[in-house]
């Protein structure tokens, strides 16, 4: 059942439920070029602040996998875990189908793939996903090609426009939103679709080292500058590096953190003996592309890539992720790999 | 509540001995079950954490052989002295499946620091000669200064079946000069022979090629991979090869099952 709330009423009812509201918001002048804005996930004091008609530059992954996360504090010889206060208030997180699908990949890595990660689990337990509709496919979007459209694992779904929100609720925690509201006749403007210029066809069948050795990756040796932006904006990149520090004013104390790592940046695979893998940038590109659209599925049964297109949006060298996939598929069709 | 898998525990350092100019062996009091080929995340709080394979498994201790690589962790760890403490979590990884190897003629080829992860396996079959009809060991180091585990090698030599080589001279009556793969053809191979190859990627590639040419079956070759492993839990992503995580599925792989994986 769908029902309508104007922004004031929605804010009032959500305040009573008592969760934090987080969604894509506009940060004026904080874009990566001068006089441009940035849209990223941050706290909303009113749903009116939510940017529903543009793509966010950053994904929501920082809420569950922060750029820098303290794992332990070291005090002299003692190792202690961070003490958590009452910071487990639920978060109603408004996000699009692609970013919601990304949580499935994150869950797979952190909770289901190996040993469950307690730090991730704690942050993840706060999240109540609120799906928002896409008014149109944005530039570089291809969620449908990778099956990340039409995600249904949400607490509530809302279609935003100038007047308010048309909502449907799945999670009983939010039942009071619909109290006394009549059902409205509404068709969810989904499933989301691909941008006509970003449509991809994924390679079929098994790929072997021929796919790695193919000449198509050599283009990226020249074009890629190994800056790692694509990894950082990716909603499903989860790699991290452990880092110990001691405090400058008291070297006996310190902490162990994990910080985001990037398979595109130098040093990602370097070992103590100095040996590393994938020296050529094109090989790093291949490693990333195949992880997103091949390796992950082989291990976990679904694609890691959710088709948000942010890697293409953000690349300073204008490298198109969909372009790389389509080249790979074309090479397969030609029987070269 | 389940324990935090990232939390390291404090263990007593029983001994630290120098193996070569840059390699040290740490002996740590440890009594939980550990398999040859497994590894630990070793840390010195405030300096960092790094993965190290176990180089000897004793009744109440484990050894780990560590190269002082000049980063943040290894110089601090190798500067420790007996009686101090070290933080450890693990063991991680699959380790060698002794069940697959028992009863078969074995060729174990180790190059350089690759001897460290495979040494517990050699130790095992040296201690249980009844478990293999034939144990042939190929050891290769770059030069004489790099030779590790000299006292152990002396013991193995006494039993025979050992080919020792250095990539570069000077001539030494005990050590032959040449790259390890070229000595593979001197081994005896039967249809049951199993081989274990551990070393730098190039050494493994050419040693495997030589073993295959020498009629060792693909399915009878095992390797151990070395990768950067920041977590050991399948989360950090650094050790991924194709769809496999070395920390979870490896570091020991059957060659036939892993030859199609690529970095």
Interface residues (C-beta under 8 A of the other chain):
Chain A: X71 X72 X74 X77 X79 X81 X109 X110 X113 X114 X115 X116 X117 X118 X119 X208 X209 X212 X238 X239 X240 X241 X242 X243 X244 X245 X246 X251 X253 X254 X256 X258 X261 X263 X268 X269 X270 X271 X272 X273 X274 X275 X277 X278 X287 X290 X291 X294 X295 X296 X298 X299
Chain B: X2 X4 X5 X6 X7 X8 X10 X43 X44 X45 X46 X47 X48 X49 X50 X67 X69 X71 X72 X74 X85 X87 X113 X200 X201 X226 X227 X228 X230 X231 X233 X234 X235 X236 X237 X238 X240 X242 X243 X244 X245 X247 X248 X260 X262 X263
